[in-house]
Amino acid sequence: MGAVTLEQVNRNVMAIKQELDVIRAYTEEENMELSGETKKQIEESRKRPLSEMIPYKEIEKKFLRASRPGISL
């Protein structure tokens, strides 16, 4: 591998910085919009009583059992 100059390293770092700035802009929450379907699903889920929801621990047990057949919790 040949010698690399400080100028080449600086160009590469600046190019990476520009790419990260673009990625950051895509991931900023203010630039994101929810679809109408997603908004509808959120509204419906908020109307659902907590008593109808499955507790996290039950879901966790179900997934742990599924990922480890033959092991009981």
SERO-4910 file (N, C-alpha, C, O; in steps of 0.05 Angstrom, whole numbers):
BEGIN
 pado doro    nc1    nc2    nc3   cac1   cac2   cac3    cc1    cc2    cc3    oc1    oc2    oc3
  Met    A     17    -23      0      0      0      0     18     25      0     37     26     15
  Gly    A     11     44    -17     28     68    -19     23     87      4      6     84     20
  Ala    A     40    107      4     38    128     25     13    144     21      5    150     -1
  Val    A      1    152     43    -23    168     43    -16    195     54     -4    198     76
  Thr    A    -25    216     40    -19    243     50    -40    252     69    -63    242     69
  Leu    A    -33    272     85    -52    283    103    -76    296     88    -98    296     98
  Glu    A    -70    307     65    -91    319     48   -112    297     39   -136    303     39
  Gln    A   -102    274     32   -120    252     24   -137    243     48   -161    238     45
  Val    A   -125    240     71   -140    232     95   -161    253    101   -184    247    107
  Asn    A   -154    279     99   -173    300    105   -196    300     85   -219    303     93
  Arg    A   -191    295     59   -212    293     40   -231    270     46   -256    273     45
  Asn    A   -220    247     54   -237    224     61   -253    230     86   -277    223     87
  Val    A   -242    242    106   -256    249    130   -279    269    124   -301    266    134
  Met    A   -273    289    107   -294    308    100   -317    295     84   -340    302     87
  Ala    A   -310    276     67   -330    262     51   -348    245     70   -372    244     67
  Ile    A   -336    232     90   -351    217    109   -369    235    126   -392    229    131
  Lys    A   -359    258    133   -375    278    148   -399    287    132   -421    289    143
  Gln    A   -395    292    106   -418    300     90   -439    277     88   -463    283     89
  Glu    A   -430    253     86   -449    230     85   -464    228    111   -488    222    111
  Leu    A   -450    231    133   -463    230    160   -484    253    163   -505    248    175
  Asp    A   -477    276    152   -497    298    153   -522    291    138   -544    298    147
  Val    A   -519    278    115   -543    270    100   -559    249    115   -583    251    117
  Ile    A   -545    229    127   -559    209    143   -573    221    167   -596    214    173
  Arg    A   -560    240    180   -571    253    203   -597    268    195   -617    268    209
  Ala    A   -596    281    172   -620    296    162   -643    277    158   -666    284    163
  Tyr    A   -638    253    147   -659    234    142   -671    224    168   -695    217    169
  Thr    A   -655    222    189   -664    210    214   -676    230    234   -686    221    255
  Glu    A   -674    255    228   -686    275    247   -716    272    248   -729    270    227
  Glu    A   -726    271    272   -755    266    276   -772    286    262   -794    279    252
  Glu    A   -764    311    261   -781    332    249   -785    328    219   -804    339    208
  Asn    A   -767    313    206   -770    308    178   -786    284    171   -792    278    148
  Met    A   -794    269    192   -809    245    187   -839    250    190   -848    265    207
  Glu    A   -854    238    172   -883    240    173   -896    212    174   -887    194    160
  Leu    A   -916    209    191   -930    184    193   -951    182    171   -963    203    164
  Ser    A   -955    159    160   -975    155    140  -1003    157    153  -1005    154    178
  Gly    A  -1023    161    137  -1050    162    148  -1058    136    162  -1071    136    182
  Glu    A  -1050    113    150  -1056     87    162  -1042     84    189  -1054     74    208
  Thr    A  -1017     93    192  -1003     91    217  -1017    109    238  -1020    101    261
  Lys    A  -1024    133    230  -1038    151    249  -1065    138    258  -1072    140    282
  Lys    A  -1079    125    240  -1104    112    247  -1099     90    267  -1114     87    286
  Gln    A  -1078     74    262  -1071     52    281  -1064     62    308  -1071     50    329
  Ile    A  -1050     84    310  -1042     96    336  -1067    105    350  -1071    100    374
  Glu    A  -1085    119    336  -1110    128    348  -1127    105    359  -1137    106    381
  Glu    A  -1129     83    343  -1144     60    352  -1131     47    377  -1145     38    395
  Ser    A  -1105     45    377  -1092     32    400  -1095     48    425  -1096     37    447
  Arg    A  -1096     74    423  -1099     92    446  -1128     89    458  -1132     94    482
  Lys    A  -1147     82    442  -1174     78    451  -1178     52    466  -1197     48    481
  Arg    A  -1160     33    461  -1162      6    473  -1157      7    503  -1136     18    511
  Pro    A  -1174     -5    519  -1169     -5    548  -1145    -21    556  -1139    -42    543
  Leu    A  -1131    -13    576  -1107    -27    585  -1113    -55    594  -1097    -73    592
  Ser    A  -1138    -60    603  -1145    -86    613  -1146   -107    590  -1144   -131    595
  Glu    A  -1148    -98    565  -1148   -116    542  -1120   -123    533  -1116   -141    516
  Met    A  -1100   -108    543  -1073   -112    533  -1059   -134    549  -1064   -139    572
  Ile    A  -1040   -147    535  -1025   -169    547  -1000   -157    561   -986   -141    549
  Pro    A   -996   -164    586   -972   -153    600   -946   -162    587   -944   -183    575
  Tyr    A   -926   -145    589   -900   -149    577   -888   -176    586   -877   -190    569
  Lys    A   -891   -182    611   -879   -207    622   -891   -232    608   -876   -251    603
  Glu    A   -917   -231    602   -929   -254    588   -918   -257    560   -913   -279    551
  Ile    A   -915   -234    546   -904   -235    519   -875   -245    520   -868   -262    504
  Glu    A   -860   -236    539   -832   -244    542   -830   -274    546   -814   -288    534
  Lys    A   -847   -285    564   -847   -314    569   -854   -330    544   -842   -350    538
  Lys    A   -874   -320    529   -882   -334    505   -859   -335    485   -854   -356    472
  Phe    A   -845   -313    481   -822   -312    463   -799   -329    472   -786   -342    457
  Leu    A   -794   -328    498   -772   -344    509   -778   -374    505   -760   -389    499
  Arg    A   -803   -382    510   -811   -410    506   -807   -418    477   -798   -440    471
  Ala    A   -815   -401    459   -814   -407    430   -785   -409    421   -779   -424    403
  Ser    A   -767   -393    433   -739   -394    424   -723   -416    438   -701   -422    429
  Arg    A   -735   -429    459   -721   -450    473   -740   -473    477   -750   -477    500
  Pro    A   -746   -488    456   -765   -511    460   -754   -531    480   -731   -537    481
  Gly    A   -772   -541    496   -765   -561    516   -757   -549    543   -753   -564    562
  Ile    A   -754   -523    545   -746   -510    570   -771   -496    580   -782   -479    567
  Ser    A   -779   -502    604   -803   -489    615   -794   -467    634   -773   -469    648
  Leu    A   -810   -446    634   -804   -423    652   -824   -422    674   -822   -404    691
***
